[in-house]
Amino acid sequence: MIQMADTHLTEEEIQAAVRVLRSGALRQGPECDAFENEFAALTGAKHAVSCANGSASLHLAYTAVLEPGDEVLVPSFTFFATASMAIQSGMKPILCDVDPDTYLLDLADAEKRLTPKTRGIAPVHLFGNACDVDQIRAFARKHGLKIIWDAAQAQGTRWKGEDIGALGEAVCYSFYPTKNLFVGEGGMVTTPDSELAHRMRFLRTHGQTEKYTHTMLGWNYRMTDVEAAIGRAQMKRLPDMLAIRQRNAGILTAGLREMKGLRLQRVTESSTHSWHQFCLVVDRSAFGMTREKLMEHMKRAGVATAIHYPRAVHQQPVIEERYGRMQLPVSERLTETILALPVHHVLTEADAHKIVRAMRSAVFAN
């Protein structure tokens, strides 16, 4: 069975973790410092602040950049944490619809939802597809908004040739096992702002500015040196892993883009997609088969598939309880029709071609 992801560590990455375990120095320490410096160099960012996970990276950025009571524009078609961490920071996420082709924040819809309390915007580079950075920046300048970029799925994504980690006030990453760069758990925020980086480093350690002296409220959001050691070792092979993902995405795109009833995610102009996920929309009437029937067919053919996401954020029960029901038709339609295919770095060219053949055979299996 061709799986959706592969999270096996190399021997070098395992030995890096073992080295730290044998040292007995397990908490945040010199490995985390080195990981931050190397990740900043990799992305071209001035500063990188490591933390416990991707949700923590968002929480740190929201808290450091905005104020309680502020409203933040958030796409509804994203992982829940983009919105929930705004709530945890005392803010209100204003959920917006997305573009039906790129799946990214629809600025025209967002503009309709602005209020005098709107102070921030949280664009998501979804599945590794970069937002139009120029348009987001222009929108933010026009309306006086701070930008918190959610790059949890976009390690290695570039915009106009530049790594997205160097393109924002606060760019938030996740190193969860399914991500392009993974350490188990772990997160990072990159920023050009020295003061912002300084503040986030205090926030991640209970607001401790000196030992046993707490000048602000914070959390225990430290990364461990074990995770950082894995991350440092894995960064060496990240370019190769990204190249394989892009090769596989090229094979899938060439084989599927002309198939009637399938609409592939449109890569944003000027974006170098890093292909955390390869997603497409299944039009039941044109394709002649429901998404669920197609998933069953692919499973029989030995190919795993997945749905990202079966609910939009505004459809989550806790969000409906807090803010009431709302309608975002594009996001809702995507939840009903989107399908993810394997694209990860362990797939061979033969595997990618097998996925194409299995998809094409579905037409004749119906």
C-alpha positions as CSV (number, residue, x, y, z in Angstrom):
1,M,0.0,0.0,0.0
2,I,1.3,3.4,-0.9
3,Q,0.8,5.5,2.2
4,M,0.0,9.2,2.6
5,A,3.2,10.0,4.5
6,D,6.5,8.5,5.7
7,T,8.0,9.6,9.0
8,H,11.0,7.3,9.3
9,L,14.2,8.9,10.5
10,T,17.6,8.3,8.9
11,E,20.4,6.7,10.9
12,E,22.1,10.1,11.1
13,E,18.9,11.6,12.6
14,I,18.6,8.8,15.1
15,Q,22.2,9.1,16.1
16,A,21.8,12.8,16.6
17,A,18.9,12.1,19.1
18,V,20.9,9.4,20.8
19,R,23.9,11.7,21.2
20,V,21.7,14.2,23.1
21,L,20.0,11.4,25.2
22,R,23.4,10.1,26.3
23,S,24.5,13.6,27.3
24,G,21.7,13.9,29.8
25,A,21.0,17.5,28.7
26,L,17.5,17.0,27.3
27,R,15.7,20.3,27.8
28,Q,16.1,23.4,25.6
29,G,19.8,24.2,25.3
30,P,22.6,24.5,22.9
31,E,21.0,22.2,20.3
32,C,17.9,24.4,20.2
33,D,20.2,27.5,19.9
34,A,22.0,25.9,17.0
35,F,18.8,24.8,15.3
36,E,17.4,28.3,15.5
37,N,20.5,29.8,13.9
38,E,20.6,27.2,11.2
39,F,16.9,27.5,10.4
40,A,17.2,31.2,10.2
41,A,20.1,30.8,7.8
42,L,18.1,28.3,5.8
43,T,15.1,30.6,5.3
44,G,17.0,33.8,5.2
45,A,15.3,35.2,8.3
46,K,17.0,37.4,10.8
47,H,15.7,35.5,13.8
48,A,14.2,32.1,14.5
49,V,12.5,31.2,17.8
50,S,12.0,27.5,18.5
51,C,9.0,26.2,20.5
52,A,7.1,23.1,21.5
53,N,4.9,22.7,18.4
54,G,3.1,24.5,15.5
55,S,0.2,25.6,17.7
56,A,2.6,27.1,20.2
57,S,4.3,29.0,17.4
58,L,0.9,30.6,16.4
59,H,0.1,31.3,20.1
60,L,3.4,33.0,20.6
61,A,3.1,35.1,17.5
62,Y,-0.5,36.2,18.1
63,T,0.3,37.1,21.7
64,A,3.5,39.0,20.8
65,V,2.1,40.9,17.8
66,L,-1.6,41.7,18.7
67,E,-3.6,42.5,21.8
68,P,-6.5,40.8,23.6
69,G,-9.8,41.9,22.0
70,D,-8.4,42.4,18.6
71,E,-10.0,40.7,15.6
72,V,-8.0,38.6,13.2
73,L,-9.0,37.7,9.6
74,V,-8.5,33.9,9.3
75,P,-9.3,31.6,6.4
76,S,-11.9,29.0,7.4
77,F,-10.4,26.3,5.1
78,T,-7.3,25.5,7.2
79,F,-6.3,23.4,10.2
80,F,-8.2,24.4,13.4
81,A,-5.1,25.8,15.2
82,T,-4.9,28.9,12.9
83,A,-8.2,30.1,14.5
84,S,-8.1,28.4,17.9
85,M,-4.8,29.9,18.9
86,A,-6.2,33.4,18.2
87,I,-9.0,32.6,20.6
88,Q,-6.5,31.3,23.2
89,S,-4.7,34.6,22.8
90,G,-7.8,36.5,23.7
91,M,-8.7,37.5,20.2
92,K,-11.6,36.9,17.9
93,P,-11.0,35.1,14.6
94,I,-13.0,36.5,11.8
95,L,-13.5,33.5,9.5
96,C,-13.3,34.2,5.8
97,D,-13.9,32.2,2.6
98,V,-11.1,31.0,0.3
99,D,-10.4,31.0,-3.4
100,P,-11.8,27.8,-5.0
101,D,-8.7,27.2,-7.1
102,T,-5.8,28.0,-4.8
103,Y,-7.7,27.2,-1.5
104,L,-6.1,30.3,-0.1
105,L,-7.6,33.3,1.7
106,D,-10.0,35.3,-0.4
107,L,-9.1,38.9,0.2
108,A,-12.3,40.2,-1.4
109,D,-14.3,38.2,1.1
110,A,-12.0,39.3,3.9
111,E,-12.5,42.9,3.1
112,K,-16.3,42.6,3.5
113,R,-15.7,41.3,7.1
114,L,-13.5,44.2,8.4
115,T,-14.7,46.1,11.5
116,P,-13.1,48.9,13.5
117,K,-11.7,46.1,15.8
118,T,-9.8,44.2,13.0
119,R,-6.1,44.5,13.8
120,G,-4.6,41.4,12.2
121,I,-4.7,38.9,9.3
122,A,-3.4,35.3,9.4
123,P,-2.9,34.0,5.8
124,V,-2.1,30.3,5.5
125,H,0.3,28.9,2.9
126,L,-2.0,25.9,2.6
127,F,-0.5,22.5,1.6
128,G,2.7,24.4,0.7
129,N,1.1,26.7,-1.8
130,A,2.3,30.3,-1.1
131,C,-0.2,33.1,-0.8
132,D,0.3,36.1,-3.0
133,V,2.6,37.9,-0.6
134,D,2.4,41.2,-2.4
135,Q,-1.4,41.3,-2.4
136,I,-1.5,40.3,1.3
137,R,1.0,43.0,2.2
138,A,-0.9,45.7,0.2
139,F,-4.2,44.7,1.9
140,A,-2.6,44.8,5.3
141,R,-1.1,48.3,4.6
142,K,-4.4,49.6,3.3
143,H,-6.3,48.5,6.4
144,G,-3.6,48.9,9.1
145,L,-3.3,45.2,9.9
146,K,-0.4,43.1,11.3
147,I,0.3,39.9,9.5
148,I,0.8,36.5,11.2
149,W,1.8,34.0,8.5
150,D,0.8,30.4,9.0
151,A,3.5,28.4,7.3
152,A,2.9,25.2,9.3
153,Q,2.7,23.2,6.0
154,A,5.2,25.2,4.0
155,Q,8.7,24.3,4.9
156,G,10.7,25.1,1.7
157,T,8.0,27.1,0.0
158,R,9.3,30.1,-1.9
159,W,7.8,33.3,-3.3
160,K,9.4,35.0,-6.2
161,G,12.5,32.9,-5.4
162,E,12.7,33.9,-1.8
163,D,12.0,31.6,1.1
164,I,8.7,32.5,2.8
165,G,10.4,32.4,6.2
166,A,12.1,35.7,5.4
167,L,9.0,37.5,4.1
168,G,7.0,38.3,7.2
169,E,6.8,40.0,10.6
170,A,6.0,36.6,12.1
171,V,6.1,33.3,10.1
172,C,4.9,30.2,12.1
173,Y,6.1,26.7,11.4
174,S,5.2,23.2,12.6
175,F,7.5,20.2,12.7
176,Y,4.8,17.6,13.2
177,P,5.7,14.1,11.8
178,T,3.8,14.5,8.5
179,K,5.4,17.8,7.6
180,N,8.2,18.4,5.1
181,L,10.6,18.8,8.0
182,F,9.7,16.8,11.0
183,V,11.1,16.2,14.5
184,G,8.1,14.5,16.2
185,E,6.7,17.7,17.6
186,G,8.2,21.2,17.5
187,G,7.6,24.6,16.0
188,M,9.4,27.7,15.0
189,V,8.7,31.4,14.4
190,T,10.9,33.4,12.1
191,T,10.9,37.2,12.2
192,P,13.1,40.2,11.1
193,D,12.1,42.0,14.3
194,S,14.7,41.7,17.1
195,E,12.3,43.0,19.8
196,L,9.6,40.6,18.7
197,A,12.0,37.6,18.8
198,H,13.1,38.7,22.3
199,R,9.5,38.9,23.5
200,M,8.6,35.4,22.2
201,R,11.7,33.9,23.8
202,F,10.4,35.2,27.2
203,L,6.8,34.1,26.5
204,R,7.9,30.5,25.8
205,T,9.5,30.2,29.3
206,H,6.7,31.5,31.5
207,G,7.7,35.1,30.9
208,Q,10.9,34.6,32.8
209,T,13.5,37.3,32.0
210,E,15.9,36.2,34.7
211,K,15.9,33.0,36.7
212,Y,12.9,33.0,39.0
213,T,12.0,36.5,37.8
214,H,8.8,36.6,35.7
215,T,7.9,40.0,34.1
216,M,5.1,38.8,32.0
217,L,2.7,35.8,31.8
218,G,3.8,33.1,29.4
219,W,3.9,29.3,29.0
220,N,6.2,26.4,28.9
221,Y,6.6,26.2,25.2
222,R,10.2,25.1,25.0
223,M,11.5,22.7,22.4
224,T,13.8,19.9,23.6
225,D,17.4,19.5,22.5
226,V,16.5,15.9,21.3
227,E,14.0,17.4,18.8
228,A,16.4,20.1,17.8
229,A,19.2,17.6,17.2
230,I,16.8,15.7,14.9
231,G,15.8,18.9,13.1
232,R,19.5,19.9,12.6
233,A,20.3,16.6,11.0
234,Q,17.2,16.5,8.9
235,M,17.8,20.0,7.4
236,K,20.7,18.5,5.5
237,R,18.4,16.3,3.5
238,L,15.5,18.8,3.2
239,P,16.5,20.0,-0.3
240,D,16.5,16.4,-1.6
241,M,13.2,15.7,0.1
242,L,11.6,18.8,-1.5
243,A,13.0,17.9,-4.9
244,I,11.4,14.5,-4.7
245,R,8.1,16.0,-3.6
246,Q,8.2,18.4,-6.5
247,R,9.1,15.6,-9.0
248,N,6.2,13.5,-7.7
249,A,3.8,16.5,-7.9
250,G,4.9,17.0,-11.5
251,I,4.1,13.4,-12.4
252,L,0.7,13.6,-10.8
253,T,-0.1,17.0,-12.4
254,A,0.9,15.8,-15.9
255,G,-1.1,12.6,-15.5
256,L,-4.3,14.1,-13.9
257,R,-4.8,17.7,-15.0
258,E,-6.7,16.8,-18.2
259,M,-8.9,14.2,-16.6
260,K,-12.6,15.3,-16.8
261,G,-14.1,15.9,-13.4
262,L,-10.8,16.6,-11.5
263,R,-9.6,20.1,-10.7
264,L,-6.1,20.3,-9.2
265,Q,-5.0,23.0,-6.7
266,R,-3.8,25.9,-8.7
267,V,-0.3,26.9,-7.8
268,T,-0.1,30.6,-7.0
269,E,1.8,32.7,-9.6
270,S,5.4,33.3,-8.4
271,S,5.0,30.4,-5.8
272,T,7.4,27.5,-5.6
273,H,5.0,25.0,-4.1
274,S,6.6,22.6,-1.5
275,W,3.9,20.0,-1.8
276,H,3.1,19.1,1.8
277,Q,-0.1,17.8,0.3
278,F,-1.2,17.2,-3.3
279,C,-4.9,18.0,-3.4
280,L,-7.6,18.1,-6.0
281,V,-11.4,18.5,-6.2
282,V,-13.6,15.7,-7.4
283,D,-16.7,16.9,-9.4
284,R,-19.1,14.0,-8.9
285,S,-21.2,14.7,-12.0
286,A,-18.3,15.2,-14.4
287,F,-16.1,12.5,-13.0
288,G,-18.9,10.0,-12.7
289,M,-18.0,8.9,-9.2
290,T,-18.2,10.4,-5.7
291,R,-15.1,11.2,-3.8
292,E,-15.8,8.4,-1.3
293,K,-16.2,5.8,-4.1
294,L,-13.0,7.0,-5.6
295,M,-11.2,6.6,-2.3
296,E,-12.5,3.0,-2.0
297,H,-11.3,2.4,-5.6
298,M,-7.8,3.8,-4.8
299,K,-7.6,1.7,-1.6
300,R,-8.3,-1.5,-3.6
301,A,-5.6,-0.4,-6.0
302,G,-3.1,-0.1,-3.2
303,V,-3.1,3.7,-2.8
304,A,-4.0,5.5,0.4
305,T,-5.9,8.8,0.2
306,A,-7.1,11.4,2.7
307,I,-9.4,14.3,3.1
308,H,-7.9,17.7,4.2
309,Y,-10.3,18.9,5.6
310,P,-13.7,17.2,6.2
311,R,-14.9,20.3,8.2
312,A,-14.1,23.9,7.7
313,V,-13.2,25.9,10.9
314,H,-16.6,27.7,10.9
315,Q,-18.3,24.3,10.9
316,Q,-16.5,23.1,14.0
317,P,-19.0,22.6,17.0
318,V,-17.0,24.8,19.4
319,I,-16.9,27.7,16.8
320,E,-20.6,27.4,16.1
321,E,-21.3,27.5,19.9
322,R,-19.2,30.7,20.3
323,Y,-20.0,32.7,17.2
324,G,-23.1,31.1,15.7
325,R,-23.6,29.4,12.4
326,M,-22.3,31.1,9.2
327,Q,-22.1,30.2,5.5
328,L,-18.9,30.2,3.6
329,P,-19.8,28.4,0.4
330,V,-16.4,27.8,-1.1
331,S,-15.0,26.4,2.1
332,E,-18.0,24.2,2.5
333,R,-17.8,22.9,-1.0
334,L,-14.2,22.1,-0.6
335,T,-14.9,20.0,2.5
336,E,-17.3,17.9,0.4
337,T,-15.1,17.4,-2.7
338,I,-11.4,17.7,-1.8
339,L,-9.1,14.7,-1.9
340,A,-5.4,14.3,-1.1
341,L,-3.1,11.9,-2.9
342,P,0.4,10.7,-1.7
343,V,3.2,13.0,-2.8
344,H,5.8,12.5,-0.1
345,H,9.6,12.1,-0.3
346,V,9.7,8.3,0.0
347,L,7.5,7.8,-3.2
348,T,9.5,6.6,-6.2
349,E,8.7,7.7,-9.7
350,A,7.1,4.3,-10.2
351,D,4.9,4.9,-7.2
352,A,3.8,8.3,-8.6
353,H,3.0,6.7,-12.0
354,K,1.0,3.9,-10.2
355,I,-1.1,6.6,-8.5
356,V,-1.9,8.2,-11.9
357,R,-2.8,4.8,-13.4
358,A,-5.0,4.0,-10.4
359,M,-6.8,7.3,-10.8
360,R,-7.3,6.8,-14.5
361,S,-8.6,3.3,-14.0
362,A,-11.4,4.6,-11.8
363,V,-13.1,6.0,-14.8
364,F,-13.5,2.5,-16.2
365,A,-14.3,0.9,-12.8
366,N,-17.5,2.9,-12.4
